[in-house]
Amino acid sequence: MKKFLITSFISLILASSVNADTDGNISLSKKSAVVKDCFEGLNRTTFAFNEGLDKIIFKPVAKGYRKLPPPVRAGTSNALVNLSSLITIPNNILQGQFKTAGVNTGRFVINTTVGILGLFDVADKMDFPEYEKEDYGQTFGVWGLGAGCYVVLPVLGPSTVRDTFGSFANVLGGDPYYNASTHGNNEYLSESLYMKTKIMSGIDFRAKNLDSIENLKKNSLDFYASVKSLYLQDRQQKIANSNPTIEIMYEGDWEEVESQ
């Protein structure tokens, strides 16, 4: 459990920022649910702390990762997305998306076997519907649970009371990804590999977003406010199953922002 939490913290700090399209441009929607920033003073302090860690540790690591050959990075990203299905599928079921759960199960089986542990997205080549990640925070939102106050967690980054509870619901209720790694007697999903994949998820995210994060910083009068606005609008869109602004990975890891 201790290792699980530490690993989650490490991976999530890498996702405490945002990204953009291929041109590095970001546009913020004006439509987002009203979520109070009840702890703004503390949130800004925590945000600055997270930014400091990113600057001295995670950004340099991501730069090194970005120098790897594109096929290596693509394969790593595919494998990580494939593993995230183990979180998406149960949330599909909890939200009543049974057909989607079946599709994602098929996608996971095909990519894990024919796609060599997810290194190749064979299901995409077979014209499977586009994969959309789900998490427990989204499920709680679909069930009608309000977001609560906006919070910035140490290391974990942007969140809300609801999404924070959703993240740790994995631990309290039994994360199927974690259980498969440690209790499934699967040599390919050992506890050590589980922790490595969580860290790699964060590194992969950060490497994809080096330019766009810098772009957002340069073009934001208030970087804290921009990140908060983008995070909240994305969560609202995902819960409504409308076009997302960004892709949120399991436990809050952010992937790529879709700009307009």
Contacts in CASP RR format, 6 or more apart in sequence:
PFRMAT RR
TARGET T0000
AUTHOR 0000-0000-0000
METHOD contacts of the structure
MODEL  1
MKKFLITSFISLILASSVNADTDGNISLSKKSAVVKDCFEGLNRTTFAFN
EGLDKIIFKPVAKGYRKLPPPVRAGTSNALVNLSSLITIPNNILQGQFKT
AGVNTGRFVINTTVGILGLFDVADKMDFPEYEKEDYGQTFGVWGLGAGCY
VVLPVLGPSTVRDTFGSFANVLGGDPYYNASTHGNNEYLSESLYMKTKIM
SGIDFRAKNLDSIENLKKNSLDFYASVKSLYLQDRQQKIANSNPTIEIMY
EGDWEEVESQ
1 171 0 8 1.000
3 191 0 8 1.000
3 195 0 8 1.000
4 171 0 8 1.000
4 175 0 8 1.000
4 178 0 8 1.000
4 195 0 8 1.000
5 171 0 8 1.000
7 194 0 8 1.000
7 195 0 8 1.000
7 198 0 8 1.000
7 199 0 8 1.000
8 156 0 8 1.000
8 167 0 8 1.000
8 198 0 8 1.000
8 251 0 8 1.000
9 155 0 8 1.000
9 156 0 8 1.000
10 155 0 8 1.000
10 198 0 8 1.000
10 199 0 8 1.000
11 198 0 8 1.000
11 199 0 8 1.000
11 200 0 8 1.000
11 201 0 8 1.000
11 202 0 8 1.000
11 251 0 8 1.000
11 253 0 8 1.000
12 153 0 8 1.000
12 155 0 8 1.000
12 156 0 8 1.000
12 157 0 8 1.000
12 202 0 8 1.000
12 251 0 8 1.000
12 252 0 8 1.000
12 253 0 8 1.000
13 50 0 8 1.000
13 53 0 8 1.000
13 54 0 8 1.000
13 58 0 8 1.000
13 155 0 8 1.000
13 156 0 8 1.000
13 157 0 8 1.000
14 54 0 8 1.000
14 58 0 8 1.000
14 62 0 8 1.000
14 201 0 8 1.000
14 202 0 8 1.000
14 203 0 8 1.000
14 205 0 8 1.000
14 206 0 8 1.000
14 253 0 8 1.000
15 157 0 8 1.000
15 201 0 8 1.000
15 202 0 8 1.000
15 205 0 8 1.000
15 206 0 8 1.000
15 249 0 8 1.000
15 252 0 8 1.000
15 253 0 8 1.000
15 254 0 8 1.000
16 47 0 8 1.000
16 50 0 8 1.000
16 51 0 8 1.000
16 54 0 8 1.000
16 155 0 8 1.000
16 156 0 8 1.000
16 157 0 8 1.000
16 158 0 8 1.000
16 227 0 8 1.000
16 254 0 8 1.000
17 54 0 8 1.000
17 206 0 8 1.000
17 209 0 8 1.000
17 213 0 8 1.000
17 216 0 8 1.000
17 227 0 8 1.000
17 254 0 8 1.000
18 26 0 8 1.000
18 209 0 8 1.000
18 212 0 8 1.000
18 213 0 8 1.000
18 216 0 8 1.000
18 226 0 8 1.000
18 227 0 8 1.000
18 230 0 8 1.000
18 231 0 8 1.000
18 246 0 8 1.000
18 254 0 8 1.000
18 257 0 8 1.000
19 26 0 8 1.000
19 208 0 8 1.000
19 209 0 8 1.000
19 212 0 8 1.000
19 213 0 8 1.000
19 216 0 8 1.000
19 246 0 8 1.000
19 254 0 8 1.000
19 255 0 8 1.000
19 256 0 8 1.000
19 257 0 8 1.000
20 26 0 8 1.000
20 209 0 8 1.000
20 211 0 8 1.000
20 212 0 8 1.000
20 215 0 8 1.000
20 216 0 8 1.000
20 257 0 8 1.000
20 259 0 8 1.000
21 212 0 8 1.000
21 257 0 8 1.000
21 258 0 8 1.000
21 259 0 8 1.000
23 259 0 8 1.000
24 211 0 8 1.000
24 212 0 8 1.000
24 215 0 8 1.000
24 259 0 8 1.000
25 215 0 8 1.000
25 259 0 8 1.000
26 212 0 8 1.000
26 215 0 8 1.000
26 216 0 8 1.000
26 219 0 8 1.000
26 226 0 8 1.000
26 230 0 8 1.000
26 257 0 8 1.000
26 259 0 8 1.000
27 259 0 8 1.000
27 260 0 8 1.000
28 226 0 8 1.000
28 229 0 8 1.000
28 230 0 8 1.000
28 233 0 8 1.000
29 233 0 8 1.000
29 237 0 8 1.000
29 245 0 8 1.000
31 233 0 8 1.000
31 236 0 8 1.000
32 229 0 8 1.000
32 232 0 8 1.000
32 233 0 8 1.000
32 236 0 8 1.000
33 147 0 8 1.000
33 232 0 8 1.000
33 236 0 8 1.000
35 147 0 8 1.000
35 148 0 8 1.000
35 149 0 8 1.000
35 150 0 8 1.000
35 160 0 8 1.000
35 232 0 8 1.000
36 148 0 8 1.000
36 149 0 8 1.000
36 150 0 8 1.000
37 43 0 8 1.000
37 149 0 8 1.000
37 150 0 8 1.000
37 228 0 8 1.000
38 149 0 8 1.000
38 150 0 8 1.000
39 149 0 8 1.000
39 150 0 8 1.000
39 151 0 8 1.000
42 152 0 8 1.000
43 150 0 8 1.000
43 151 0 8 1.000
43 152 0 8 1.000
43 224 0 8 1.000
44 152 0 8 1.000
44 224 0 8 1.000
46 152 0 8 1.000
46 153 0 8 1.000
46 154 0 8 1.000
46 157 0 8 1.000
47 152 0 8 1.000
47 157 0 8 1.000
47 224 0 8 1.000
47 227 0 8 1.000
49 154 0 8 1.000
50 152 0 8 1.000
50 154 0 8 1.000
50 155 0 8 1.000
50 157 0 8 1.000
53 155 0 8 1.000
54 206 0 8 1.000
58 203 0 8 1.000
58 206 0 8 1.000
59 206 0 8 1.000
59 210 0 8 1.000
61 203 0 8 1.000
61 206 0 8 1.000
62 203 0 8 1.000
62 206 0 8 1.000
62 207 0 8 1.000
62 210 0 8 1.000
63 207 0 8 1.000
63 210 0 8 1.000
64 207 0 8 1.000
65 73 0 8 1.000
65 203 0 8 1.000
65 204 0 8 1.000
65 206 0 8 1.000
65 207 0 8 1.000
66 73 0 8 1.000
66 207 0 8 1.000
66 210 0 8 1.000
73 204 0 8 1.000
73 207 0 8 1.000
75 118 0 8 1.000
75 119 0 8 1.000
75 120 0 8 1.000
76 200 0 8 1.000
76 204 0 8 1.000
77 204 0 8 1.000
77 208 0 8 1.000
78 111 0 8 1.000
78 118 0 8 1.000
78 119 0 8 1.000
78 120 0 8 1.000
78 121 0 8 1.000
79 117 0 8 1.000
79 118 0 8 1.000
79 119 0 8 1.000
79 197 0 8 1.000
80 197 0 8 1.000
80 200 0 8 1.000
80 201 0 8 1.000
80 204 0 8 1.000
81 121 0 8 1.000
81 131 0 8 1.000
81 133 0 8 1.000
82 108 0 8 1.000
82 111 0 8 1.000
82 112 0 8 1.000
82 117 0 8 1.000
82 118 0 8 1.000
82 121 0 8 1.000
83 177 0 8 1.000
83 197 0 8 1.000
84 133 0 8 1.000
84 177 0 8 1.000
84 201 0 8 1.000
84 249 0 8 1.000
84 250 0 8 1.000
85 104 0 8 1.000
85 105 0 8 1.000
85 107 0 8 1.000
85 108 0 8 1.000
85 131 0 8 1.000
86 108 0 8 1.000
86 176 0 8 1.000
86 177 0 8 1.000
86 180 0 8 1.000
87 133 0 8 1.000
87 134 0 8 1.000
87 135 0 8 1.000
87 136 0 8 1.000
87 170 0 8 1.000
87 175 0 8 1.000
87 176 0 8 1.000
87 177 0 8 1.000
87 250 0 8 1.000
88 104 0 8 1.000
88 131 0 8 1.000
88 132 0 8 1.000
88 133 0 8 1.000
88 134 0 8 1.000
88 135 0 8 1.000
89 101 0 8 1.000
89 102 0 8 1.000
89 104 0 8 1.000
89 105 0 8 1.000
89 108 0 8 1.000
89 176 0 8 1.000
90 176 0 8 1.000
91 134 0 8 1.000
91 135 0 8 1.000
91 136 0 8 1.000
91 138 0 8 1.000
91 139 0 8 1.000
92 98 0 8 1.000
92 100 0 8 1.000
92 101 0 8 1.000
92 102 0 8 1.000
92 104 0 8 1.000
92 134 0 8 1.000
93 101 0 8 1.000
94 139 0 8 1.000
95 134 0 8 1.000
95 138 0 8 1.000
95 139 0 8 1.000
95 142 0 8 1.000
97 134 0 8 1.000
100 129 0 8 1.000
100 132 0 8 1.000
103 128 0 8 1.000
103 129 0 8 1.000
104 131 0 8 1.000
106 123 0 8 1.000
106 128 0 8 1.000
107 123 0 8 1.000
107 128 0 8 1.000
107 131 0 8 1.000
110 122 0 8 1.000
110 123 0 8 1.000
110 126 0 8 1.000
110 128 0 8 1.000
111 118 0 8 1.000
111 120 0 8 1.000
111 121 0 8 1.000
111 122 0 8 1.000
111 123 0 8 1.000
112 118 0 8 1.000
114 120 0 8 1.000
114 122 0 8 1.000
115 121 0 8 1.000
115 122 0 8 1.000
117 188 0 8 1.000
123 131 0 8 1.000
124 131 0 8 1.000
132 244 0 8 1.000
133 247 0 8 1.000
133 248 0 8 1.000
133 249 0 8 1.000
133 250 0 8 1.000
135 166 0 8 1.000
135 167 0 8 1.000
135 248 0 8 1.000
135 250 0 8 1.000
135 251 0 8 1.000
135 252 0 8 1.000
136 165 0 8 1.000
136 166 0 8 1.000
136 167 0 8 1.000
136 169 0 8 1.000
136 170 0 8 1.000
137 162 0 8 1.000
137 163 0 8 1.000
137 165 0 8 1.000
137 166 0 8 1.000
137 167 0 8 1.000
137 169 0 8 1.000
138 235 0 8 1.000
138 238 0 8 1.000
138 239 0 8 1.000
139 166 0 8 1.000
140 146 0 8 1.000
140 162 0 8 1.000
140 165 0 8 1.000
140 166 0 8 1.000
141 147 0 8 1.000
141 162 0 8 1.000
141 239 0 8 1.000
142 239 0 8 1.000
145 162 0 8 1.000
146 162 0 8 1.000
147 160 0 8 1.000
147 161 0 8 1.000
147 162 0 8 1.000
147 163 0 8 1.000
147 232 0 8 1.000
147 235 0 8 1.000
148 160 0 8 1.000
148 161 0 8 1.000
148 162 0 8 1.000
149 160 0 8 1.000
149 161 0 8 1.000
150 158 0 8 1.000
150 159 0 8 1.000
150 160 0 8 1.000
150 228 0 8 1.000
150 232 0 8 1.000
151 159 0 8 1.000
151 160 0 8 1.000
151 161 0 8 1.000
151 164 0 8 1.000
152 158 0 8 1.000
152 159 0 8 1.000
153 159 0 8 1.000
153 164 0 8 1.000
156 164 0 8 1.000
156 167 0 8 1.000
156 251 0 8 1.000
156 252 0 8 1.000
158 227 0 8 1.000
158 228 0 8 1.000
158 231 0 8 1.000
159 167 0 8 1.000
159 231 0 8 1.000
159 252 0 8 1.000
160 232 0 8 1.000
160 235 0 8 1.000
163 235 0 8 1.000
163 252 0 8 1.000
167 251 0 8 1.000
167 252 0 8 1.000
170 177 0 8 1.000
170 178 0 8 1.000
170 250 0 8 1.000
170 251 0 8 1.000
171 178 0 8 1.000
177 194 0 8 1.000
177 250 0 8 1.000
178 194 0 8 1.000
180 186 0 8 1.000
180 189 0 8 1.000
181 189 0 8 1.000
181 190 0 8 1.000
181 191 0 8 1.000
181 193 0 8 1.000
181 194 0 8 1.000
182 190 0 8 1.000
182 191 0 8 1.000
182 194 0 8 1.000
198 251 0 8 1.000
201 249 0 8 1.000
201 250 0 8 1.000
201 253 0 8 1.000
202 253 0 8 1.000
205 249 0 8 1.000
205 253 0 8 1.000
205 254 0 8 1.000
205 255 0 8 1.000
208 255 0 8 1.000
208 256 0 8 1.000
209 254 0 8 1.000
209 256 0 8 1.000
209 257 0 8 1.000
212 257 0 8 1.000
216 223 0 8 1.000
216 226 0 8 1.000
216 227 0 8 1.000
217 223 0 8 1.000
220 226 0 8 1.000
230 245 0 8 1.000
230 246 0 8 1.000
230 257 0 8 1.000
231 246 0 8 1.000
233 245 0 8 1.000
234 244 0 8 1.000
234 245 0 8 1.000
234 246 0 8 1.000
234 248 0 8 1.000
235 248 0 8 1.000
237 243 0 8 1.000
237 244 0 8 1.000
237 245 0 8 1.000
238 244 0 8 1.000
238 248 0 8 1.000
243 258 0 8 1.000
244 258 0 8 1.000
245 257 0 8 1.000
245 258 0 8 1.000
246 254 0 8 1.000
246 255 0 8 1.000
246 256 0 8 1.000
246 257 0 8 1.000
246 258 0 8 1.000
247 254 0 8 1.000
247 255 0 8 1.000
247 256 0 8 1.000
248 254 0 8 1.000
248 255 0 8 1.000
249 255 0 8 1.000
END
